[in-house]
Amino acid sequence: MKIERLNKQAFEPFGDVIETEGAEQRNINQGFASRFHDLAKIEVGHGEAVVSIFEAAPRPQPVAITLMERHPLGSQLFYPLQKEAWCVVVCENPKDENSFRAFRATGTQGVNYRPNTWHHPVLVVSRAHFIVIDRKGDGDNLEEVWLDKELTLSF
């Protein structure tokens, strides 16, 4: 699977790219801070937003892509807490290997998956931490599907 550079235009069908580049910047706190405003649309339906920290471990290379997941009731945002590249794998249909796309994110880029966006669990080169904002509440907000054919990814 070919890896693309993560950018807003290429990722738009799947959600938001969270980065300060090109964002609306507002000076706040008497000019001692900047706010990069409105970076992602958090969707929680009838639930509520929850903020967590994920710790991710690297997978053996090449990575075997065998499972995809999605969250039908809300969005899910990942933002790295270290400046190391990581990888994002998404698809329109997990039964169609031609719909898969892989993106290399910098350590200053996050993603916000729209509700119902098929994605692979977070992929890192070395142990990494992420701020995660997603939904909690009633209902099953996780669907997983095992792929008929394993795909591989080296990054």
N, C-alpha and C positions, 0 to 999 in steps of 0.2 A: 504494500500500500504506500503510495506516494504521500509525503508530508508537505503540506503547504504552510506558508507563514500566516499566522493568525492576523486577520484584519477585519474591521467592522463590515465591510462590504461582502466579503466571502462568507462570513459567519452569520450574516443577517437572517437567513432562513431558519436558523437554529436558536437564535437568541441574541444577547448583547455581549459585546466585548467591553470589559471594564478596564479603562486606562485613562490616564490624565491627558495624553496627547489629543489635542483637538477638542477637549472638553470645555464647557463654560466654567470660567474661573471667577470666583468671588472672593474679595478680601473680607475677612471677618476678624473678630476679636481685636478690635482697635488696630488692625493692620498687621498683627503678629501671626496670622495664620491665613491660609487660603483654603477655600472650599471648592473642590471640583464637583460641580453640581449635576444632579440628575443623570447618573451613569448607567442605571439599569431600572427596568420595570419589575418590581417584586410582585408576584401574583400568588395569593394564598387562598383564593376562593372564600369558603366559609370557615377557614381555619385562622391561625394567627402566625405571624412571622417568628421564627426562632433563629438565634445566632449560635453557632457551634464552632469549634475548632476541630478539624480532621487532621490526623497524622497519617501520612501515606508512606508506604514502603515501596521500593523499586521491585519490579517483576523481572524474572529472568529474560534476557535478550536472546533472540528476538521475542517480542511479546506475542503470546498467543491470544488473539481476539476470539473469544468463544461465547461471550455473553454480552448482551446489551440491556440497558434498563431505561425506564422513563418514569416520570412522575405526573400522573394525569390531573392531580388536583392543585398543583402549584408549581411555580418556578423553583430553580435551585441554582444558587450563585456560589462560585468558588473563586477566592482571591488568595494568591500565595503570600506567605509571610516571610519569604526569603527570595532573593533575586537570582533564582536558578530557573532555567528553561524547563518546561514540562509539556506534556502532550495531551491533546483533546481529540477524541474520536467520536464522530456523530454519524447518523445515517437517517435517511427518510424512511427506509423499510428494512428491518433486519434480515428479511428473507431475500433481499436483492443486494448482492455484494457490490454491484455497480453504483449503489446509492451511498456507499461509505465514503467519508472524507476524514482525513487526519490533519490536524493543525499543530504547529509548534508555537507555543505561547512563551513569551519572555517572562522573566520573573517579576515584571511590572505590569503584566496583563492578567486579568481574570475573565471568567465567562459567567453568564447568567443564562442557563438553559430555560427556554420557554416551556410551559406545561406541555406534556406529551412529546417532548423531543427525545428521541432515542439517542443514548450516549453510553460510552463505556465508562466504568468507574475510573477515577483519577489515575493518571499515569505519570510517574516521576522517575528521574534518573538516580536520585539519592533521596534518603528519608527527608520528608518535607511536611510542613504544616500549612493549612489553609483555613481562612475564615470561610464559613459556609452559612449562607442565609437561605432557609427553606421553610416549608410549611409544617406545622403540627396541628393536629385536630382530628376529628372523626373522619372515618373513611380510609380506604387503602390507597396510599399515595405512592406505591411502588409496584411497578410491573417489571418482570425480568423475562427475557427470552434467550434460550440457548440457540446458537447458530447451527444450521445444518452442516456448514463447512467452516472449518477454522481458517481465519485470516491471520497473517503475521505482519508485524510492524517492528522495525528497528529504528531507534532514535538515539 
